[in-house]
Amino acid sequence: MGEFGAALTAYAKLLALRPQYTSATEYLAETHLALGEIDKATAAYSKLVELDPARAEELLAAINDWLAKPLEKASRDTIKQVYDWLMNLRKARARP
């Protein structure tokens, strides 16, 4: 896990001090995503969207950009899973 492990530790410490810090929450989600830890990534993305609902649209745009790039199949599948989850979250929040 190496550098990713150090990043996860740093983000956890930072979020323990400032739980509303959206950038750290986003970086935490991205680190879990890079590690293929989908459940942990989507939990962090969920927290991010809860803290800043407008970020959902930004995340969808970023994921679309990632999917447009040449990626290894495993990476593409992982990102697609998060994209699908985020779309479902957006739809659920849009319902009255």
C-alpha positions in Angstrom: 0.0 0.0 0.0 3.0 2.3 0.6 2.3 5.9 -0.4 -1.5 5.2 -0.5 -1.4 4.0 3.1 0.4 7.1 4.2 -2.1 9.2 2.3 -5.0 7.4 4.0 -3.5 7.9 7.4 -2.9 11.6 6.7 -6.5 12.2 5.5 -7.9 10.3 8.4 -6.0 12.5 10.9 -7.0 15.6 9.0 -10.7 14.7 8.9 -10.6 13.8 12.6 -9.6 17.4 13.2 -11.8 19.0 10.5 -14.6 16.6 9.5 -16.2 19.2 7.2 -13.0 19.6 5.1 -14.4 18.7 1.6 -11.0 18.6 -0.1 -9.6 16.0 2.3 -12.8 14.0 1.9 -12.5 14.0 -1.8 -8.8 13.0 -1.7 -9.7 10.2 0.7 -12.3 8.9 -1.8 -9.9 9.1 -4.7 -7.2 7.2 -2.7 -9.7 4.4 -1.9 -10.7 4.4 -5.6 -7.1 4.1 -6.7 -6.7 1.1 -4.3 -9.9 -0.4 -5.8 -11.7 -0.1 -2.5 -15.1 0.7 -4.0 -17.1 0.5 -0.8 -14.8 2.8 1.0 -14.5 5.2 -2.0 -18.3 5.4 -2.3 -18.7 6.0 1.4 -16.3 8.9 1.2 -17.9 10.3 -1.9 -21.3 10.0 -0.1 -19.9 12.1 2.7 -18.5 14.6 0.2 -21.9 15.0 -1.6 -23.6 15.3 1.8 -21.2 18.1 2.8 -21.4 19.8 -0.6 -24.3 18.6 -2.8 -23.1 20.6 -5.8 -20.0 18.5 -5.9 -22.0 15.6 -7.4 -22.1 17.3 -10.8 -18.4 18.0 -10.6 -17.7 14.4 -9.7 -19.8 13.1 -12.6 -17.9 15.4 -15.0 -14.5 14.2 -13.6 -15.5 10.6 -13.9 -16.7 11.1 -17.5 -13.2 12.6 -18.2 -11.5 9.6 -16.6 -13.7 7.2 -18.7 -12.8 9.1 -21.9 -9.1 8.3 -21.3 -7.4 5.1 -22.2 -7.3 3.0 -19.0 -6.6 -0.5 -18.1 -9.8 -2.6 -18.0 -9.7 -3.0 -14.2 -9.4 0.8 -13.7 -12.2 1.5 -16.2 -14.5 -1.0 -14.4 -13.7 0.5 -11.0 -14.4 4.0 -12.2 -17.6 2.9 -14.0 -18.8 1.3 -10.7 -18.4 4.6 -8.9 -20.0 6.5 -11.8 -23.0 4.3 -11.7 -23.3 4.6 -7.9 -23.0 8.4 -8.2 -25.7 8.5 -10.8 -28.0 6.5 -8.6 -27.3 8.8 -5.7 -28.1 11.8 -7.8 -31.4 10.3 -9.0 -32.3 9.4 -5.4 -31.7 13.0 -4.2 -33.7 14.4 -7.1 -36.8 12.5 -6.1 -39.4 14.5 -4.2 
